[in-house]
Amino acid sequence: MMEIPSRREETGQVMNGDTSGRKELSEEQLPEGPMTPSGIKLLKDHGWNQQQIGKHFGVSRQAVSKMSDVYDIPWETKRRQALKMFPCKVVSAQQRCAPFMRVRDYMVSVFAPGELSEDGEKRVEWFIRKLTDENVIVVFDPSIPPKPGISPAGGWDYCPREASDGDLIIRANEHTVITPLNRPLLTLPK
């Protein structure tokens, strides 16, 4: 069985305490108490990402994102930039299916190492192992019927890999557009 390094190991990041991109703040400058819009903005302006801010305040990255949206704190994260390059147009019900979420997480892990939680990184590692060990690829086609355990809303499946798939994680077809811009985010690690 192939040993799959975590994305954090490949990039040299540590699992805890990664401060890449952050400008140092003194202990007195760090916001205290519950999360506030001004606290988010201060940390964001010092290069902290949503995951790091959430950890500081003891909340999830999603809570930071939600408060940022409510209080109109602009946040063009690397995560959002990666998701703009998603290769398929997917209705919201199909976005809750496991293959969509795994492709999404994989793209984020490649584009923005460190943006995923530790659990997210583990799901990506599982996903890579599934694709390689089972020699399968993700396929999106809105006509695929619902499949319990894979895609309750339909549209997604894992299919045997073909030579034409190369090292992609998702099959190129009329519903999935692979471009020079998103290809690096959809390619299996070497």
Disulfide bonds with the S-S distance in Angstrom:
none
